[in-house]
């Protein structure tokens, strides 16, 4: 079965085409950028051939997906002979609310429920829906599956997801912790246990998905029991441009002192804060590390703040689970930034983690231990692959 995976953003579409055999194979992947702008870009990649790029206006998501399908069947850079070879499409959907604790075959009712969650994820769910409706128009009758970022965290206990505000607001608006990056946390935890020969249902794992958006999850016997992101992805860790945890009184104070409205505060905590806000340099860890090496105090401060808050969450989640067997680093920073991993993992020996600097230094983009062989608690770098999770869920649901 050939499964097309789509991750639709507000002005972009990431895609991968999988051939789902006993071992799934990526036949092609690519990116549509600048949807709705004067010059859109399609970048299409296949193994063994030069990348193909197309520059032209891309009016909307349906136009973009049509270009993707055309690229997949093109005689020069395509990988399938006919569009009928596509048997299913899997979609990343940001928010499934309380309705979805697992991936789902897309039906009219499922689409309606995704639409109801737009108020919970106004930047993401509308784009995800555009991907779904575009496929309906372009490939009528093909089966589609929604894979939700939030579904893995639906196992959080009530005392972990309810906020300390009047319960009335949970009943009326479903204001609660939802958590995100669930697809990644679920995948890397299972992958690490497979590599170790462990049964995940017997282990306690802290998973750190560290990128421009970042979150930590406590995975107890295979189930998420805590996670750092909340009602929105702004809660939790210091991130690229998101503030993370913040005294809510700060926002009230700024409203009064700076005469800021809700949209300005939203912009502040989502786009102008985090590593960018502290450093004034960049939201990119590579730029920040370079500035710190050149003596920029605020850059060094931000690196220490990021490591500190991740370490704080690790300790908290070990307490939540009453122990830990495995610490995982994944995501763009987690997989590639050895200095950040060192700052976080050093001095965790009280948890039974014996950090191995030699294993950690220079490690980029591959699965490996960063703890010593005799470490009672293992620490690992595990590369994530959310598209593969979506492809597998899509295949299994369509097959069943």
C-alpha positions in Angstrom: 0.0 0.0 0.0 1.3 3.5 -0.9 0.4 6.1 1.7 0.8 9.8 1.3 1.4 11.7 4.5 0.6 15.4 4.7 1.4 18.0 7.3 -0.4 21.2 6.4 0.6 24.5 8.0 -1.0 27.9 7.4 1.3 28.6 4.4 3.2 25.3 3.9 2.7 21.6 3.3 5.3 19.0 4.2 4.8 15.6 2.6 6.2 12.1 2.3 5.1 9.1 0.2 5.6 5.7 1.8 5.5 2.2 0.4 4.1 0.3 3.3 5.7 -3.2 3.2 7.1 -5.2 6.1 9.6 -2.3 6.3 8.1 1.0 5.2 10.1 2.8 2.5 10.1 6.6 1.8 9.7 6.9 -2.0 9.6 10.7 -2.1 9.3 13.7 0.2 9.1 17.4 -0.1 7.8 20.8 0.9 5.4 23.4 -0.4 6.2 26.9 0.8 4.7 30.4 0.6 1.1 29.4 -0.1 -0.9 32.5 -0.9 2.2 34.6 -1.6 3.3 35.9 -5.1 6.1 33.2 -5.4 5.4 29.8 -4.1 8.0 27.0 -4.0 7.8 23.3 -4.4 10.9 21.3 -3.4 10.6 17.6 -4.3 13.2 15.0 -3.3 13.7 11.4 -4.3 16.7 9.1 -3.7 19.3 8.9 -6.5 18.0 11.9 -8.4 18.6 15.6 -8.1 16.1 17.6 -6.1 13.3 19.1 -8.2 12.2 22.7 -7.6 9.2 24.6 -9.0 8.7 28.3 -8.5 5.2 29.7 -9.2 2.2 31.3 -7.4 0.4 28.7 -5.2 -3.0 30.2 -4.4 -4.2 27.7 -1.8 -3.7 24.3 -0.2 -5.6 22.5 -3.0 -3.4 24.0 -5.6 -0.3 23.0 -3.6 -1.5 19.4 -3.1 -2.3 19.2 -6.8 1.3 20.1 -7.5 2.5 17.4 -5.1 0.4 14.8 -6.8 1.7 16.0 -10.2 5.3 15.7 -9.0 4.7 12.2 -7.7 3.5 11.0 -11.1 5.8 13.1 -13.3 7.8 10.9 -15.8 11.1 12.6 -15.0 11.1 13.0 -11.2 8.0 11.0 -10.1 7.9 7.7 -8.2 4.6 6.3 -9.3 3.1 5.7 -12.7 -0.5 6.6 -11.9 -2.3 8.5 -9.3 -4.5 5.4 -8.6 -1.4 3.8 -6.9 -2.1 6.1 -4.0 -4.3 4.1 -1.6 -4.6 6.3 1.5 -3.7 9.7 2.9 -2.6 10.4 6.4 -2.9 13.8 8.0 -1.2 15.4 11.0 -3.9 17.2 12.9 -2.8 19.4 15.8 -5.7 19.2 18.1 -8.2 16.4 18.8 -9.5 17.8 22.1 -11.1 15.2 24.4 -12.8 13.5 21.5 -9.8 11.6 20.1 -7.5 9.4 22.1 -6.3 7.6 19.0 -5.9 8.2 15.3 -9.2 8.0 13.3 -10.5 7.2 9.8 -11.9 10.5 8.5 -15.6 10.6 8.2 -18.1 13.5 8.1 -18.5 13.2 11.9 -14.7 13.2 12.4 -14.3 16.3 10.2 -17.0 18.0 12.2 -15.2 17.2 15.5 -11.9 18.5 14.0 -13.7 21.7 13.1 -15.0 22.0 16.6 -11.4 22.0 17.9 -10.5 25.0 15.8 -11.1 27.3 18.7 -8.5 25.3 20.7 -5.9 25.4 17.8 -6.8 28.4 15.6 -3.4 28.5 13.9 -3.2 24.8 13.1 -6.5 22.9 12.8 -7.9 25.1 9.9 -4.8 24.3 7.8 -5.1 20.6 8.7 -8.8 20.7 7.5 -7.8 22.4 4.3 -5.5 19.4 3.6 -8.4 17.0 4.2 -10.9 18.8 2.1 -8.3 19.3 -0.7 -7.7 15.6 -1.0 -11.5 15.0 -1.1 -11.7 17.3 -4.1 -8.6 16.0 -5.9 -8.8 12.3 -5.0 -12.5 11.6 -4.3 -13.2 8.3 -2.5 -9.6 7.8 -1.2 -9.4 6.8 2.5 -8.0 9.4 4.8 -6.8 9.2 8.4 -6.2 11.9 11.0 -3.4 11.5 13.5 -3.6 13.9 16.4 -0.8 15.6 18.3 -2.9 15.5 21.4 -4.2 12.0 21.4 -1.2 10.3 23.2 -1.7 12.6 26.2 -5.4 11.7 26.7 -4.2 9.2 29.3 -3.2 12.0 31.7 -5.0 11.6 35.0 -7.7 14.2 35.9 -5.5 15.7 38.7 -2.8 16.3 36.1 -4.9 18.0 33.4 -7.4 20.2 35.4 -6.2 23.7 36.0 -6.7 25.6 39.3 -9.4 27.9 38.0 -13.1 27.6 38.6 -14.2 24.1 37.4 -17.0 25.8 35.6 -14.6 26.8 32.8 -13.6 23.2 32.2 -17.3 22.2 32.0 -18.2 25.1 29.6 -15.1 25.5 27.5 -13.0 22.3 28.1 -10.1 24.4 29.4 -7.6 21.9 30.6 -4.1 20.6 29.8 -4.0 18.7 26.4 -0.3 18.5 25.6 1.3 18.3 22.2 4.2 16.5 20.4 2.4 13.3 21.4 3.2 11.5 18.1 6.9 12.1 18.6 6.9 11.2 22.3 5.0 7.9 21.6 7.3 7.0 18.7 10.7 7.6 20.4 9.7 5.8 23.6 8.6 2.7 21.7 11.6 2.9 19.4 14.1 3.1 22.3 12.5 0.2 24.1 12.6 -1.9 21.0 16.4 -1.2 20.7 16.9 -2.0 24.3 14.8 -5.2 24.2 12.5 -3.8 26.8 8.8 -4.1 27.3 7.6 -0.5 27.4 4.7 -1.5 29.6 7.2 -2.2 32.4 9.3 1.0 32.1 9.3 4.6 33.3 10.5 7.0 30.7 11.1 10.8 30.5 11.1 12.0 26.8 12.5 15.4 25.9 11.3 16.6 22.5 13.5 19.7 22.1 13.2 22.0 19.0 12.0 25.4 18.3 8.9 24.1 20.0 9.8 21.9 23.0 8.1 19.7 25.5 8.8 17.0 28.1 6.6 13.9 28.7 6.5 11.4 31.6 5.6 8.0 30.1 4.8 5.5 32.8 4.4 1.9 31.6 3.7 3.0 28.0 1.2 5.8 28.9 1.6 9.5 29.1 0.9 10.7 32.6 2.3 14.2 32.5 3.6 16.6 29.8 4.8 20.2 29.9 2.7 21.8 27.2 -0.9 22.6 28.3 -4.1 24.1 26.9 -1.9 25.6 24.2 1.7 24.9 23.2 3.0 28.0 25.0 3.0 26.4 28.5 6.1 24.6 29.8 9.6 24.9 28.6 11.4 28.1 27.4 11.2 27.7 23.6 12.4 29.5 20.4 9.9 32.3 20.6 7.4 31.1 23.2 7.8 32.2 26.8 6.9 28.9 28.5 5.9 29.0 32.1 5.1 32.5 33.2 3.5 34.1 36.2 0.1 35.2 34.9 0.3 38.3 36.9 3.1 39.5 34.5 0.5 39.7 31.7 -1.9 41.7 33.9 0.9 44.0 34.8 1.9 44.5 31.2 -1.7 45.1 30.2 -1.8 48.0 32.7 1.7 49.4 32.2 2.0 49.0 28.4 -1.7 49.3 27.6 -1.5 46.0 25.7 -4.5 44.2 24.3 -5.1 40.5 24.1 -3.7 40.1 20.5 -0.5 42.0 21.5 -0.1 39.8 24.5 -0.6 36.7 22.4 2.0 37.9 20.0 4.4 38.7 22.9 4.2 35.2 24.5 4.2 33.2 21.2 6.4 35.1 18.8 8.6 37.6 20.7 9.6 35.7 23.9 11.6 32.6 24.6 15.2 32.3 23.4 14.6 35.2 21.0 13.2 37.5 23.7 16.0 36.8 26.2 18.9 37.0 23.8 17.7 39.6 21.3 19.8 37.7 18.9 17.8 34.8 17.4 15.5 31.9 18.2 17.9 29.5 16.6 20.2 27.6 19.0 23.1 27.7 16.6 23.1 31.4 16.4 22.7 31.7 20.1 25.6 29.3 20.8 27.8 31.3 18.4 26.9 34.5 20.2 27.6 32.9 23.6 31.0 31.7 22.4 31.8 35.3 21.4 31.0 36.6 24.9 27.4 37.6 24.6 26.1 37.3 28.2 22.4 37.2 27.3 23.1 34.4 24.9 24.9 32.4 27.6 22.1 33.2 30.0 19.4 31.8 27.6 21.4 28.6 27.1 21.6 28.1 30.8 17.9 29.0 31.3 16.8 26.4 28.6 18.9 23.6 30.1 17.8 24.6 33.6 14.1 24.4 32.9 14.4 21.1 31.0 16.4 19.6 34.0 13.7 20.9 36.4 10.9 19.2 34.4 13.0 15.9 34.3 13.3 16.0 38.1 9.6 16.7 38.5 8.5 13.9 36.2 10.8 11.4 38.0 8.9 12.4 41.1 5.6 12.0 39.4 6.5 8.4 38.3 8.4 7.5 41.5 11.5 6.6 39.4 13.0 6.5 35.9 14.5 3.8 33.7 15.3 5.9 30.6 15.8 9.5 29.6 15.4 10.3 25.9 16.4 13.3 23.8 14.8 13.9 20.4 13.8 16.8 18.1 16.1 19.1 16.2 17.9 20.3 19.3 17.7 17.1 21.2 19.2 15.1 18.3 21.8 17.5 17.2 23.0 19.8 20.0 25.5 18.1 22.1 26.2 21.1 24.3 22.6 21.5 25.3 22.4 17.8 26.1 25.5 18.1 28.2 24.1 21.1 30.1 20.9 19.1 30.8 22.3 15.7 31.6 25.4 16.6 33.7 24.8 16.3 37.5 21.8 13.9 37.1 23.9 11.2 38.8 21.5 11.3 41.8 18.9 9.8 39.5 21.3 7.0 38.5 22.2 8.6 35.2 26.0 8.4 34.5 26.6 10.9 31.7 29.2 9.9 29.1 30.8 13.1 27.6 32.8 11.0 25.0 29.6 9.4 23.7 27.7 12.7 23.6 30.3 15.0 22.0 29.8 15.3 18.3 26.7 13.1 18.3 24.3 14.4 15.7 21.2 12.9 14.0 21.5 9.2 15.0 20.4 6.9 17.8 23.0 6.4 20.5 23.6 6.2 24.3 24.9 9.2 26.0 25.2 7.4 29.3 28.0 5.0 30.4 27.5 1.2 29.9 27.2 0.7 33.7 24.7 3.6 34.2 21.7 2.3 36.2 19.4 4.6 34.3 20.0 4.9 30.5 20.1 8.2 28.6 19.7 8.0 24.8 19.4 10.2 21.7 16.6 8.8 19.6 15.7 10.3 16.2 12.0 10.9 15.8 10.0 10.3 12.7 6.4 11.6 13.1 5.6 11.0 9.4 6.4 7.3 9.8 4.0 7.2 12.8 1.3 8.8 10.6 1.9 6.4 7.8 1.8 3.4 10.1 -1.4 4.5 11.8 -3.0 5.2 8.4 -2.0 1.8 7.0 -3.3 -0.1 10.0 -6.6 1.8 10.2 -7.3 1.5 6.4 -6.3 -2.2 6.5 -8.7 -2.9 9.4 
